[in-house]
Amino acid sequence: MPLIKNSATLQTYREVRGLTRGIAVLRALNAMPGGIGGVSDLARSTGLHRTTVKRLLETLKTEGLVHQKDDGASYALGFEVRRLSEGYVGASWIDRIASPAMHAHLRALSWPSDLATPDSGFMIVRESTHRVSLLSQHRATIGIRIPMLVSSLGRAWLAACAPDEREATLSLLRERSDSIGEHARDDAYVKRVLRETRRRGYAVNKGEWLSEASVTAIAFPIMADTQAIGAINLVLRRSVVTDREIAVQYVPLLRTLAEEISKGASRLGRN
């Protein structure tokens, strides 16, 4: 008997534009210092008209997701935002091992760290100390998609992952028509990056990621036994920290943190 498909299951739905805009306002507010911003600030950040932003804020306020400050001109994230996150379940090794370790090591490192895992040719930030580091230039980095070949996170993971994982990732990137695809199709460039990363023992990028050209980042892979499951970086201002300081002071500290997370993830995976 032939399979009869229900036409309803094939139906596609258009996005709800108001919801998309409301989420954009929440994200913009979350990225602002202290999670506080005014209508004009949010309009500039989202590209939405001031009137639209004001309507969205009033709707979000009704739902408890934002509240208006005493000055009447600014808004802040509401408690309901936190309540929404209570149902989120992350990878157990990130929540149980990586996150506590990153925060415990922040005092020694001072500069902010991101922990990321590979996803569809990018490294996705899963945990970060940007929001609590006094030296951070960013407040919200969790969820950011970071390019593989020009970031220390991507280079660290690519240099340590299994050959089939690396080839699958590079094949995906080669299909792109942008600069990411150009880098992936340059075999000499890819081989040089991987060779230098392995020789050095950790990954580095110095402004190659153009959107973060002012920083130097170093990174180590996170290993669960012999499998590379992610990477962790340290993000430093190029104009403040010298290469020697990075090599002598910060590389050993970040290596210690990466090894601690790797050991914990390996132990957790065996239980």
C-alpha positions as CSV (number, residue, x, y, z in Angstrom):
1,M,0.0,0.0,0.0
2,P,1.5,3.4,-1.0
3,L,2.2,5.8,1.8
4,I,-0.2,8.7,1.9
5,K,1.3,11.9,3.2
6,N,-0.8,14.2,5.1
7,S,-0.7,17.5,3.2
8,A,-0.8,19.4,6.6
9,T,2.7,17.9,7.5
10,L,4.1,19.4,4.3
11,Q,2.8,22.9,5.0
12,T,5.4,25.6,5.7
13,Y,4.7,28.5,8.0
14,R,6.0,32.1,7.8
15,E,7.8,33.5,10.7
16,V,5.9,35.7,13.2
17,R,7.6,39.0,12.5
18,G,6.5,40.6,15.8
19,L,7.9,37.7,17.8
20,T,11.2,37.9,15.8
21,R,11.4,41.7,16.6
22,G,10.6,41.1,20.2
23,I,13.4,38.6,20.6
24,A,15.8,41.0,18.8
25,V,14.9,43.7,21.5
26,L,15.5,41.2,24.3
27,R,18.9,40.2,22.8
28,A,19.9,43.8,22.4
29,L,18.9,44.7,25.9
30,N,20.8,41.7,27.2
31,A,24.0,42.9,25.5
32,M,23.8,46.3,27.0
33,P,25.8,47.2,30.2
34,G,23.8,46.0,33.2
35,G,21.1,44.7,30.9
36,I,19.6,48.3,30.9
37,G,18.9,50.5,27.9
38,G,16.6,53.2,26.6
39,V,14.3,53.2,23.5
40,S,16.8,55.1,21.4
41,D,19.7,52.8,22.3
42,L,17.6,49.8,21.4
43,A,16.4,51.3,18.2
44,R,20.0,51.9,17.1
45,S,21.1,48.4,18.1
46,T,18.2,46.6,16.4
47,G,17.6,48.8,13.4
48,L,13.9,49.1,14.4
49,H,11.9,52.3,14.5
50,R,11.7,53.9,18.0
51,T,7.9,53.6,17.9
52,T,8.1,49.9,17.2
53,V,10.7,49.4,19.9
54,K,8.5,51.2,22.4
55,R,5.5,49.0,21.5
56,L,7.6,45.9,21.9
57,L,9.0,47.0,25.2
58,E,5.5,47.7,26.6
59,T,4.4,44.2,25.4
60,L,7.4,42.6,27.0
61,K,6.8,44.6,30.2
62,T,3.2,43.2,30.3
63,E,4.6,39.7,30.1
64,G,7.2,40.4,32.9
65,L,10.2,40.0,30.6
66,V,11.3,43.6,31.0
67,H,10.5,46.3,33.5
68,Q,10.8,50.1,33.4
69,K,13.4,51.8,35.6
70,D,12.5,54.5,38.0
71,D,13.7,57.2,35.7
72,G,11.0,56.2,33.2
73,A,13.3,56.4,30.3
74,S,15.1,53.1,30.4
75,Y,14.2,49.4,30.6
76,A,15.9,46.4,32.2
77,L,15.5,42.6,31.8
78,G,12.8,41.2,34.1
79,F,12.8,38.1,36.3
80,E,10.6,36.2,33.8
81,V,13.7,36.0,31.5
82,R,15.5,34.0,34.1
83,R,12.4,31.8,34.7
84,L,12.4,30.9,31.0
85,S,15.9,29.6,31.2
86,E,15.0,27.2,34.0
87,G,13.8,24.6,31.5
88,Y,17.0,24.7,29.5
89,V,19.2,21.5,29.8
90,G,22.7,21.9,28.5
91,A,25.4,19.3,27.9
92,S,26.2,17.9,31.3
93,W,29.9,18.3,31.0
94,I,29.5,22.0,30.3
95,D,27.1,22.7,33.2
96,R,28.8,20.4,35.7
97,I,32.4,20.6,34.8
98,A,33.3,23.5,32.5
99,S,31.2,26.3,33.9
100,P,32.3,26.0,37.5
101,A,36.0,25.6,36.5
102,M,35.9,28.7,34.2
103,H,34.5,30.8,37.0
104,A,36.9,29.4,39.6
105,H,39.9,30.2,37.3
106,L,38.7,33.7,36.3
107,R,40.6,35.5,39.1
108,A,43.9,34.1,38.0
109,L,43.2,34.6,34.3
110,S,41.5,38.0,34.6
111,W,40.8,38.1,30.9
112,P,37.5,36.5,29.7
113,S,37.2,33.0,28.3
114,D,34.7,31.4,25.9
115,L,34.0,27.7,25.7
116,A,32.7,26.5,22.3
117,T,31.7,23.3,20.6
118,P,31.6,22.6,16.8
119,D,28.3,22.9,14.9
120,S,27.8,23.0,11.1
121,G,31.2,24.4,10.3
122,F,31.3,27.0,13.1
123,M,32.2,27.0,16.8
124,I,29.2,27.9,18.9
125,V,29.9,29.6,22.3
126,R,28.3,27.5,25.0
127,E,29.7,29.1,28.1
128,S,31.6,32.3,28.8
129,T,33.0,34.6,31.5
130,H,32.7,37.7,29.5
131,R,29.7,38.8,31.6
132,V,31.7,38.7,34.8
133,S,35.2,39.6,33.7
134,L,36.2,43.3,34.3
135,L,38.4,43.2,31.3
136,S,35.8,42.1,28.8
137,Q,34.7,44.3,25.9
138,H,31.6,42.2,25.4
139,R,28.7,41.4,27.8
140,A,26.9,38.6,25.9
141,T,28.8,36.0,23.8
142,I,26.9,32.8,24.5
143,G,25.3,31.5,21.3
144,I,27.7,33.4,19.0
145,R,28.8,31.5,15.9
146,I,32.6,31.8,15.5
147,P,34.3,31.0,12.2
148,M,36.6,28.0,12.3
149,L,39.8,28.8,10.4
150,V,40.4,32.4,11.6
151,S,39.6,31.9,15.3
152,S,41.7,30.3,18.0
153,L,38.7,28.2,19.1
154,G,38.2,26.8,15.6
155,R,41.9,26.2,15.0
156,A,42.3,24.4,18.4
157,W,39.4,22.1,17.7
158,L,40.4,21.4,14.1
159,A,44.0,20.5,15.0
160,A,42.8,18.0,17.7
161,C,39.7,16.4,16.2
162,A,39.6,13.1,14.4
163,P,40.6,13.2,10.7
164,D,37.1,12.3,9.5
165,E,35.5,15.1,11.6
166,R,38.0,17.6,10.3
167,E,37.5,16.6,6.6
168,A,33.7,16.7,7.0
169,T,33.9,20.2,8.5
170,L,36.3,21.4,5.8
171,S,34.1,19.9,3.1
172,L,31.2,21.8,4.4
173,L,33.1,25.1,4.5
174,R,34.5,24.6,1.0
175,E,31.0,24.8,-0.4
176,R,30.6,28.4,0.8
177,S,31.0,31.3,-1.6
178,D,32.4,33.8,0.9
179,S,35.8,34.3,2.5
180,I,35.2,31.4,4.8
181,G,35.0,29.1,1.7
182,E,38.1,30.7,0.2
183,H,40.1,29.9,3.3
184,A,38.8,26.3,3.4
185,R,39.6,25.7,-0.3
186,D,43.2,26.9,0.2
187,D,44.8,23.6,1.2
188,A,48.2,25.2,1.8
189,Y,46.7,27.7,4.2
190,V,44.7,25.0,6.1
191,K,47.8,22.8,6.4
192,R,49.9,25.6,7.6
193,V,47.4,26.7,10.3
194,L,47.1,23.1,11.6
195,R,50.8,22.4,11.5
196,E,51.7,25.6,13.4
197,T,48.9,25.0,16.0
198,R,50.2,21.5,16.7
199,R,53.8,22.5,16.8
200,R,53.0,25.4,19.2
201,G,50.7,23.2,21.4
202,Y,47.9,25.7,21.4
203,A,46.0,27.8,18.9
204,V,46.4,31.6,18.3
205,N,44.7,34.3,16.3
206,K,45.9,37.8,16.1
207,G,43.2,39.9,14.4
208,E,42.6,37.4,11.6
209,W,38.9,37.4,12.6
210,L,38.2,40.8,11.2
211,S,35.2,41.6,13.5
212,E,37.6,41.1,16.4
213,A,40.7,42.6,14.9
214,S,41.8,44.3,18.1
215,V,42.3,41.1,20.1
216,T,44.7,38.3,20.5
217,A,43.1,35.0,21.5
218,I,44.7,31.7,22.5
219,A,42.9,28.4,22.8
220,F,43.2,24.8,23.8
221,P,41.0,21.9,22.8
222,I,38.8,20.2,25.3
223,M,39.3,16.4,25.2
224,A,37.0,13.6,26.5
225,D,39.6,10.9,26.5
226,T,40.8,10.9,22.9
227,Q,37.9,12.8,21.4
228,A,38.0,16.6,20.9
229,I,34.6,17.8,22.1
230,G,35.2,21.6,22.1
231,A,37.8,24.3,22.8
232,I,38.3,27.0,25.3
233,N,40.0,30.4,24.7
234,L,41.3,33.4,26.4
235,V,40.6,36.8,24.8
236,L,43.2,39.6,25.4
237,R,43.6,43.1,24.1
238,R,46.5,43.2,21.6
239,S,47.5,46.8,22.7
240,V,47.7,45.8,26.4
241,V,49.4,42.4,26.6
242,T,52.7,41.4,24.9
243,D,53.4,38.2,23.1
244,R,55.9,37.3,25.8
245,E,53.4,37.9,28.6
246,I,50.9,35.7,26.8
247,A,53.4,32.8,26.3
248,V,54.9,33.0,29.8
249,Q,51.9,33.9,31.9
250,Y,48.6,33.1,30.2
251,V,49.3,30.0,28.2
252,P,50.2,27.9,31.3
253,L,47.1,29.2,33.1
254,L,44.7,28.4,30.2
255,R,46.4,25.0,29.7
256,T,45.7,24.2,33.3
257,L,42.0,25.1,32.9
258,A,41.6,23.2,29.7
259,E,43.2,20.1,31.3
260,E,40.9,20.3,34.3
261,I,37.8,20.5,32.1
262,S,39.1,17.7,29.9
263,K,39.8,15.4,32.9
264,G,36.3,16.1,34.3
265,A,34.6,15.5,31.0
266,S,36.5,12.3,30.5
267,R,35.6,11.1,34.0
268,L,31.9,12.1,33.5
269,G,31.7,10.2,30.2
270,R,32.9,7.0,31.9
271,N,30.3,7.1,34.6
